[in-house]
Amino acid sequence: MTTVADHTTPDPTGAAAPVRAGLATGRDSDLPAGLAAEVDAAAARFYLALGRLARIVRRSGDGDLGPGTFSALATLAQLGPMRLGDLATREGVAPPTLTRIVAALEESGLVVRETDPADRRAVRVAATQDGAALTAGVRTARSAALRDRMLALPRTDLDVLLAAVPVLEALVGDEG
């Protein structure tokens, strides 16, 4: 079996990953010759793999919520109550879109609207106990599905992936 460490071609089929010009961030001048193109190709492959992996994991325990709806609920369950505008910003969606998401969650009994204690004129939204429990259950199912896929890897690939987790967390930063 070929492992990550053994790969010498851009992908397992041997096909070259497309490299788009213009992906440079301004830091390319600091890179050794050829590294910028290699990083561009790896970023494109990583993007595709990450999207596919996210779809695979989402299928294993979605709680019957769409990705955007689950994300908003999970944010509330993790970070606590917040104003709609703050949640919209955090989720990267327009306020009207988030209003529809919250209305559906509220109708399902997964969130409630409450008065903001810091400003009695403002309203914030909070996950209910059912919402928090659903979020925890979905995360458990998705983590188990990802764990199973990870454990199916050869040990050398698993070691590489485990070492990469802090790097991936750093890529996400405060946006996760």
KEVEXTOR-916771 format. One record per residue (C-alpha): residue number from 0; x, y, z. Coordinates in Angstrom, 3 decimals, m for minus. Example, Ala and Ser with C-alpha at 12.3 -4.5 7.8 and 13.67 -1.06 7.14 Angstrom:
BEGIN
{pos: 0 c1: 12.300 c2: m4.500 c3: 7.800}
{pos: 1 c1: 13.670 c2: m1.060 c3: 7.140}
***
This chain:
BEGIN
{pos: 0 c1: 0.000 c2: 0.000 c3: 0.000}
{pos: 1 c1: 1.271 c2: 3.450 c3: m0.866}
{pos: 2 c1: 1.528 c2: 5.865 c3: 2.044}
{pos: 3 c1: 1.594 c2: 9.638 c3: 2.134}
{pos: 4 c1: 5.318 c2: 9.561 c3: 2.734}
{pos: 5 c1: 5.808 c2: 7.434 c3: m0.403}
{pos: 6 c1: 3.956 c2: 9.721 c3: m2.839}
{pos: 7 c1: 6.141 c2: 11.237 c3: m5.482}
{pos: 8 c1: 3.336 c2: 12.157 c3: m7.878}
{pos: 9 c1: 0.846 c2: 14.975 c3: m7.285}
{pos: 10 c1: m1.973 c2: 12.491 c3: m6.706}
{pos: 11 c1: m2.385 c2: 8.701 c3: m6.492}
{pos: 12 c1: m3.530 c2: 8.454 c3: m10.140}
{pos: 13 c1: m0.387 c2: 10.194 c3: m11.330}
{pos: 14 c1: m2.323 c2: 13.109 c3: m12.806}
{pos: 15 c1: m0.840 c2: 16.516 c3: m12.261}
{pos: 16 c1: m2.917 c2: 18.815 c3: m10.095}
{pos: 17 c1: m3.871 c2: 22.020 c3: m11.892}
{pos: 18 c1: m1.895 c2: 25.018 c3: m10.736}
{pos: 19 c1: m3.593 c2: 28.355 c3: m11.200}
{pos: 20 c1: m1.548 c2: 31.444 c3: m11.624}
{pos: 21 c1: m2.332 c2: 34.219 c3: m9.222}
{pos: 22 c1: m2.651 c2: 32.215 c3: m6.026}
{pos: 23 c1: 0.350 c2: 34.032 c3: m4.633}
{pos: 24 c1: m0.120 c2: 35.861 c3: m1.356}
{pos: 25 c1: 2.808 c2: 38.223 c3: m1.564}
{pos: 26 c1: 4.938 c2: 35.907 c3: 0.525}
{pos: 27 c1: 6.048 c2: 33.896 c3: m2.512}
{pos: 28 c1: 9.232 c2: 35.937 c3: m2.873}
{pos: 29 c1: 10.409 c2: 34.433 c3: 0.423}
{pos: 30 c1: 10.021 c2: 30.877 c3: m0.880}
{pos: 31 c1: 12.698 c2: 28.771 c3: m2.573}
{pos: 32 c1: 12.303 c2: 28.360 c3: m6.335}
{pos: 33 c1: 9.424 c2: 26.063 c3: m7.229}
{pos: 34 c1: 7.958 c2: 25.935 c3: m3.730}
{pos: 35 c1: 5.202 c2: 28.453 c3: m4.510}
{pos: 36 c1: 3.909 c2: 26.256 c3: m7.343}
{pos: 37 c1: 4.118 c2: 23.187 c3: m5.117}
{pos: 38 c1: 2.159 c2: 24.974 c3: m2.373}
{pos: 39 c1: m0.448 c2: 26.140 c3: m4.922}
{pos: 40 c1: m0.923 c2: 22.570 c3: m6.167}
{pos: 41 c1: m1.092 c2: 21.177 c3: m2.627}
{pos: 42 c1: m3.613 c2: 23.839 c3: m1.594}
{pos: 43 c1: m5.862 c2: 22.934 c3: m4.536}
{pos: 44 c1: m5.659 c2: 19.215 c3: m3.718}
{pos: 45 c1: m6.184 c2: 19.871 c3: m0.007}
{pos: 46 c1: m9.260 c2: 21.986 c3: m0.762}
{pos: 47 c1: m10.833 c2: 19.167 c3: m2.790}
{pos: 48 c1: m9.932 c2: 16.475 c3: m0.253}
{pos: 49 c1: m11.218 c2: 18.563 c3: 2.646}
{pos: 50 c1: m14.536 c2: 19.180 c3: 0.897}
{pos: 51 c1: m14.976 c2: 15.494 c3: 0.113}
{pos: 52 c1: m14.044 c2: 14.461 c3: 3.641}
{pos: 53 c1: m16.488 c2: 16.995 c3: 5.094}
{pos: 54 c1: m19.297 c2: 15.562 c3: 2.938}
{pos: 55 c1: m18.447 c2: 12.003 c3: 3.997}
{pos: 56 c1: m18.409 c2: 12.922 c3: 7.673}
{pos: 57 c1: m21.619 c2: 15.002 c3: 7.432}
{pos: 58 c1: m23.489 c2: 11.961 c3: 6.107}
{pos: 59 c1: m22.815 c2: 10.099 c3: 9.352}
{pos: 60 c1: m25.179 c2: 11.786 c3: 11.739}
{pos: 61 c1: m26.593 c2: 15.013 c3: 10.401}
{pos: 62 c1: m29.466 c2: 15.380 c3: 12.836}
{pos: 63 c1: m31.664 c2: 16.212 c3: 9.811}
{pos: 64 c1: m30.202 c2: 19.722 c3: 9.671}
{pos: 65 c1: m28.469 c2: 21.304 c3: 6.710}
{pos: 66 c1: m24.806 c2: 22.254 c3: 7.108}
{pos: 67 c1: m25.498 c2: 25.965 c3: 7.644}
{pos: 68 c1: m28.260 c2: 25.306 c3: 10.135}
{pos: 69 c1: m26.166 c2: 22.808 c3: 12.075}
{pos: 70 c1: m23.208 c2: 25.190 c3: 12.067}
{pos: 71 c1: m25.289 c2: 28.006 c3: 13.583}
{pos: 72 c1: m26.710 c2: 25.681 c3: 16.240}
{pos: 73 c1: m23.268 c2: 24.258 c3: 17.035}
{pos: 74 c1: m21.848 c2: 27.769 c3: 17.402}
{pos: 75 c1: m24.566 c2: 28.678 c3: 19.893}
{pos: 76 c1: m24.129 c2: 25.416 c3: 21.797}
{pos: 77 c1: m20.368 c2: 25.933 c3: 21.996}
{pos: 78 c1: m20.098 c2: 29.693 c3: 22.559}
{pos: 79 c1: m23.369 c2: 30.437 c3: 24.302}
{pos: 80 c1: m26.076 c2: 33.007 c3: 23.591}
{pos: 81 c1: m25.369 c2: 35.816 c3: 21.140}
{pos: 82 c1: m27.125 c2: 38.496 c3: 19.160}
{pos: 83 c1: m28.298 c2: 37.583 c3: 15.679}
{pos: 84 c1: m25.941 c2: 40.064 c3: 14.030}
{pos: 85 c1: m22.958 c2: 38.615 c3: 15.876}
{pos: 86 c1: m23.982 c2: 35.079 c3: 14.942}
{pos: 87 c1: m24.468 c2: 36.090 c3: 11.294}
{pos: 88 c1: m20.977 c2: 37.591 c3: 11.236}
{pos: 89 c1: m19.447 c2: 34.534 c3: 12.892}
{pos: 90 c1: m21.213 c2: 32.187 c3: 10.458}
{pos: 91 c1: m20.384 c2: 34.343 c3: 7.436}
{pos: 92 c1: m23.983 c2: 34.669 c3: 6.271}
{pos: 93 c1: m26.255 c2: 37.621 c3: 5.594}
{pos: 94 c1: m28.534 c2: 38.617 c3: 8.488}
{pos: 95 c1: m31.752 c2: 37.735 c3: 6.579}
{pos: 96 c1: m30.379 c2: 34.250 c3: 5.906}
{pos: 97 c1: m29.519 c2: 33.775 c3: 9.558}
{pos: 98 c1: m32.951 c2: 35.042 c3: 10.592}
{pos: 99 c1: m34.527 c2: 32.240 c3: 8.517}
{pos: 100 c1: m32.119 c2: 29.673 c3: 9.992}
{pos: 101 c1: m32.872 c2: 30.782 c3: 13.555}
{pos: 102 c1: m36.629 c2: 30.788 c3: 12.887}
{pos: 103 c1: m36.442 c2: 27.150 c3: 11.743}
{pos: 104 c1: m34.307 c2: 26.203 c3: 14.753}
{pos: 105 c1: m36.703 c2: 28.026 c3: 17.068}
{pos: 106 c1: m39.710 c2: 26.268 c3: 15.532}
{pos: 107 c1: m37.944 c2: 22.938 c3: 16.158}
{pos: 108 c1: m37.308 c2: 23.844 c3: 19.790}
{pos: 109 c1: m33.532 c2: 23.856 c3: 19.346}
{pos: 110 c1: m32.990 c2: 27.566 c3: 20.120}
{pos: 111 c1: m34.829 c2: 30.275 c3: 22.038}
{pos: 112 c1: m34.773 c2: 34.038 c3: 21.815}
{pos: 113 c1: m34.070 c2: 35.898 c3: 25.039}
{pos: 114 c1: m33.535 c2: 39.455 c3: 26.182}
{pos: 115 c1: m29.889 c2: 40.490 c3: 26.277}
{pos: 116 c1: m29.094 c2: 41.222 c3: 29.943}
{pos: 117 c1: m26.487 c2: 43.798 c3: 28.853}
{pos: 118 c1: m29.068 c2: 45.735 c3: 26.801}
{pos: 119 c1: m32.711 c2: 44.994 c3: 27.592}
{pos: 120 c1: m33.732 c2: 46.413 c3: 24.189}
{pos: 121 c1: m31.702 c2: 43.780 c3: 22.335}
{pos: 122 c1: m32.479 c2: 40.123 c3: 21.736}
{pos: 123 c1: m30.050 c2: 37.272 c3: 21.591}
{pos: 124 c1: m30.514 c2: 33.644 c3: 20.669}
{pos: 125 c1: m29.425 c2: 30.617 c3: 22.712}
{pos: 126 c1: m29.340 c2: 26.863 c3: 22.166}
{pos: 127 c1: m31.877 c2: 24.941 c3: 24.230}
{pos: 128 c1: m30.965 c2: 21.754 c3: 26.094}
{pos: 129 c1: m32.380 c2: 19.801 c3: 23.146}
{pos: 130 c1: m30.269 c2: 21.864 c3: 20.750}
{pos: 131 c1: m27.113 c2: 21.302 c3: 22.774}
{pos: 132 c1: m27.869 c2: 17.570 c3: 23.059}
{pos: 133 c1: m28.465 c2: 17.285 c3: 19.310}
{pos: 134 c1: m25.208 c2: 19.091 c3: 18.605}
{pos: 135 c1: m23.296 c2: 16.803 c3: 20.966}
{pos: 136 c1: m24.840 c2: 13.696 c3: 19.391}
{pos: 137 c1: m24.051 c2: 14.791 c3: 15.850}
{pos: 138 c1: m20.479 c2: 15.681 c3: 16.798}
{pos: 139 c1: m20.030 c2: 12.297 c3: 18.466}
{pos: 140 c1: m21.323 c2: 10.459 c3: 15.381}
{pos: 141 c1: m19.213 c2: 12.531 c3: 13.003}
{pos: 142 c1: m16.096 c2: 12.185 c3: 15.148}
{pos: 143 c1: m16.596 c2: 8.407 c3: 15.266}
{pos: 144 c1: m16.915 c2: 8.270 c3: 11.476}
{pos: 145 c1: m13.738 c2: 10.301 c3: 11.052}
{pos: 146 c1: m11.937 c2: 8.210 c3: 13.681}
{pos: 147 c1: m12.855 c2: 5.011 c3: 11.781}
{pos: 148 c1: m11.427 c2: 6.422 c3: 8.550}
{pos: 149 c1: m8.273 c2: 7.550 c3: 10.352}
{pos: 150 c1: m7.756 c2: 4.123 c3: 11.918}
{pos: 151 c1: m8.009 c2: 2.531 c3: 8.457}
{pos: 152 c1: m4.859 c2: 4.411 c3: 7.381}
{pos: 153 c1: m1.419 c2: 2.799 c3: 7.426}
{pos: 154 c1: 0.397 c2: 3.651 c3: 10.663}
{pos: 155 c1: 2.862 c2: 6.000 c3: 8.946}
{pos: 156 c1: 0.016 c2: 8.006 c3: 7.400}
{pos: 157 c1: m1.845 c2: 8.084 c3: 10.708}
{pos: 158 c1: 1.273 c2: 9.452 c3: 12.417}
{pos: 159 c1: 1.574 c2: 12.179 c3: 9.761}
{pos: 160 c1: m2.096 c2: 13.074 c3: 10.181}
{pos: 161 c1: m1.869 c2: 13.174 c3: 13.982}
{pos: 162 c1: 1.147 c2: 15.465 c3: 13.752}
{pos: 163 c1: m0.768 c2: 17.717 c3: 11.328}
{pos: 164 c1: m3.755 c2: 18.315 c3: 13.635}
{pos: 165 c1: m2.183 c2: 21.297 c3: 15.468}
{pos: 166 c1: m1.162 c2: 22.774 c3: 12.111}
{pos: 167 c1: m4.719 c2: 22.427 c3: 10.796}
{pos: 168 c1: m6.054 c2: 24.039 c3: 13.968}
{pos: 169 c1: m3.638 c2: 26.932 c3: 13.424}
{pos: 170 c1: m4.925 c2: 27.350 c3: 9.842}
{pos: 171 c1: m8.446 c2: 27.772 c3: 11.210}
{pos: 172 c1: m7.388 c2: 30.106 c3: 14.012}
{pos: 173 c1: m10.212 c2: 31.956 c3: 15.734}
{pos: 174 c1: m12.608 c2: 31.331 c3: 12.844}
{pos: 175 c1: m13.326 c2: 27.762 c3: 13.926}
***
